[in-house]
Each structure stands twice: as C-alpha cells, then as structure tokens.
C-alpha cells in the first residue's frame, strides 16, 4: 500500500476453516524474514501447527529459509497466472483495501500499521460477518465450533 513515505507491504496468514486472520505483519520490504516471523508466530500461538500452507510463488515463499521453517507442513503453491488458487487471501486483501485503506491518504508506516491493526483485530476477525461462517464473525465461528467439540468430548 502506498504511503507518503513509500510503499508498505501487508503479509497475512488466514485460517481457511474460519477465515480468521491468525497472523499478519506490515513491512517496508518483501524479505523472507518477514514471512518466517509470521509462521513462527502462528506456531507459537495456535494449538497445532498448520497442516497445509498455501502461497503464491514469490521468492520469499520458495526460499531455502521458508522451506526449512515449513518442513513438516504441506506447501501448496498457486500455479503461474492462476490467482484464484489463492482466492481467500486475495479476497481479504481486496476487502481491507476497499473497506478501510482506500479511504485514507496514509502518511506513514505507523499510520498504516494502526489502520491495519484496527481493521483486522478490531473489526474483520471480531465483528465482520462472513457467509462462509454462517453470517457470524470468524472469532465467533471458531468459538462456536470449539464449544461444540468441548460438549461432545464431555459427553463421551
């Protein structure tokens, strides 16, 4: 996204079960280290490691470091010129631009970070309804699912 200071790049990881953005970062470069830190964050905060991780074929997703950090996880790549293979996250990035970022003439990295944080953590994951989730938020969808699993486990 453009700012008055230059471009900043949003990298995000979505859980396809709930459409929740489970990790994101904003950076001034597209370096592999940004992706590595996001994957480490997901591994540290989720109950289990991702089973499959899907991405485009950018150099950061095909690097040796990326392959090492995702060892044991099935890596799925979009085919060249097939953006719909990555449709869910592409849709999210279009939505955040349309519903939030395009409304502002962003002056700095810090302002962009505040806007992205406010949108993802304050609205998209917690309030914004999704048809995939039965017209509830991703966070509510996950909680409903885990409550049902807990009830089944107690009954067993």
C-alpha positions as CSV (number, residue, x, y, z in Angstrom):
1,X,0.0,0.0,0.0
2,X,1.3,3.4,-0.8
3,X,2.2,5.9,1.9
4,X,3.7,9.3,1.7
5,X,7.0,7.7,3.0
6,X,6.9,4.9,0.4
7,X,5.3,1.5,0.0
8,X,4.5,-0.9,2.9
9,X,3.5,-4.5,2.4
10,X,0.9,-6.4,4.3
11,X,1.6,-10.1,4.7
12,X,-1.2,-12.2,6.3
13,X,-2.0,-15.8,7.2
14,X,-5.6,-16.9,7.1
15,X,-7.1,-20.0,8.7
16,X,-9.3,-21.3,6.0
17,X,-11.6,-23.0,8.5
18,X,-12.9,-19.8,10.0
19,X,-11.5,-17.2,7.6
20,X,-9.7,-15.6,10.6
21,X,-6.5,-13.7,10.0
22,X,-4.3,-15.6,12.5
23,X,-1.1,-13.7,11.8
24,X,-0.1,-10.5,9.9
25,X,2.7,-8.1,9.6
26,X,3.4,-4.9,7.8
27,X,6.9,-4.3,6.5
28,X,8.8,-2.0,4.1
29,X,10.3,-4.9,2.2
30,X,9.2,-8.3,0.9
31,X,12.0,-10.1,2.6
32,X,11.8,-13.8,3.6
33,X,12.5,-12.9,7.3
34,X,9.0,-11.2,7.4
35,X,7.3,-14.5,6.4
36,X,9.5,-16.6,8.8
37,X,8.4,-14.4,11.7
38,X,4.7,-14.8,10.8
39,X,5.0,-18.6,10.6
40,X,6.8,-18.7,13.9
41,X,4.1,-16.6,15.5
42,X,1.4,-19.0,14.2
43,X,3.3,-22.0,15.5
44,X,3.6,-20.3,18.9
45,X,0.0,-19.1,19.3
46,X,-2.1,-21.9,17.7
47,X,-2.9,-25.2,19.4
48,X,-1.4,-27.1,16.5
49,X,0.9,-26.3,13.6
50,X,-0.7,-25.7,10.2
51,X,-1.2,-28.8,8.1
52,X,-1.2,-27.0,4.8
53,X,0.2,-23.6,3.9
54,X,-0.8,-22.1,0.6
55,X,1.0,-19.2,-1.0
56,X,1.9,-17.7,-4.3
57,X,5.3,-18.3,-5.9
58,X,7.0,-15.2,-4.7
59,X,10.7,-15.6,-4.0
60,X,10.1,-15.3,-0.2
61,X,7.8,-18.4,-0.4
62,X,10.3,-20.5,-2.4
63,X,13.4,-19.6,-0.5
64,X,15.5,-22.1,1.4
65,X,14.6,-20.5,4.7
66,X,10.9,-20.7,4.0
67,X,11.2,-24.4,3.1
68,X,13.1,-25.1,6.3
69,X,10.6,-23.3,8.6
70,X,7.7,-25.1,6.9
71,X,9.2,-28.5,7.0
72,X,6.5,-31.0,8.0
73,X,3.8,-28.7,6.6
74,X,2.4,-29.4,3.2
75,X,3.3,-26.5,1.0
76,X,0.8,-25.6,-1.7
77,X,1.6,-23.1,-4.4
78,X,-0.6,-21.2,-6.8
79,X,0.1,-22.1,-10.4
80,X,1.6,-19.3,-12.5
81,X,-1.2,-17.0,-13.7
82,X,-3.8,-18.6,-11.6
83,X,-4.6,-16.0,-8.9
84,X,-7.9,-17.8,-7.9
85,X,-5.9,-20.6,-6.4
86,X,-5.2,-18.2,-3.5
87,X,-8.7,-16.7,-3.7
88,X,-9.5,-16.4,0.0
89,X,-6.5,-14.4,1.0
90,X,-6.6,-12.4,-2.3
91,X,-10.3,-11.6,-1.4
92,X,-9.3,-10.5,2.1
93,X,-6.6,-8.1,0.7
94,X,-9.2,-6.6,-1.7
95,X,-11.7,-6.2,1.2
96,X,-9.2,-4.5,3.5
97,X,-8.3,-2.1,0.8
98,X,-12.0,-1.4,-0.2
99,X,-13.4,-1.2,3.3
100,X,-10.6,0.6,5.0
101,X,-7.3,1.6,3.4
102,X,-8.6,3.3,0.3
103,X,-10.5,5.8,2.5
104,X,-7.2,7.3,3.7
105,X,-4.2,9.1,2.3
106,X,-1.8,7.2,4.5
107,X,1.1,9.3,5.6
108,X,3.5,6.8,7.3
109,X,4.3,3.3,8.2
110,X,3.0,3.8,11.7
111,X,-0.3,5.2,10.5
112,X,-0.7,2.2,8.1
113,X,0.1,-0.2,10.9
114,X,-2.6,1.4,13.2
115,X,-5.2,1.2,10.4
116,X,-4.4,-2.4,9.6
117,X,-4.4,-3.4,13.3
118,X,-7.7,-1.6,13.9
119,X,-9.3,-3.2,10.8
120,X,-8.1,-6.8,11.3
121,X,-8.1,-7.1,15.1
122,X,-10.9,-4.6,15.8
123,X,-13.3,-5.5,13.0
124,X,-12.5,-8.2,10.5
125,X,-11.9,-11.0,12.9
126,X,-14.3,-9.9,15.7
127,X,-17.3,-8.2,14.1
128,X,-17.4,-8.5,10.3
129,X,-19.8,-11.3,9.3
130,X,-18.8,-13.9,6.7
131,X,-21.2,-16.1,4.6
132,X,-18.7,-19.0,5.0
133,X,-19.1,-18.7,8.8
134,X,-22.9,-18.7,8.7
135,X,-23.0,-14.9,8.9
136,X,-21.1,-14.6,12.1
137,X,-17.6,-13.3,12.7
138,X,-14.5,-15.6,12.3
139,X,-13.8,-15.4,16.0
140,X,-17.4,-16.3,16.9
141,X,-17.4,-19.1,14.4
142,X,-14.2,-20.6,16.0
143,X,-15.7,-20.2,19.5
144,X,-19.0,-21.9,18.5
145,X,-17.1,-24.8,16.9
146,X,-14.8,-25.3,19.9
147,X,-17.7,-25.1,22.3
148,X,-19.5,-27.9,20.4
149,X,-16.3,-30.0,20.4
150,X,-15.9,-29.5,24.1
151,X,-19.6,-30.6,24.7
152,X,-19.0,-33.7,22.6
153,X,-15.8,-34.5,24.5
154,X,-17.6,-34.1,27.8
155,X,-20.4,-36.4,26.7
156,X,-18.0,-39.1,25.6
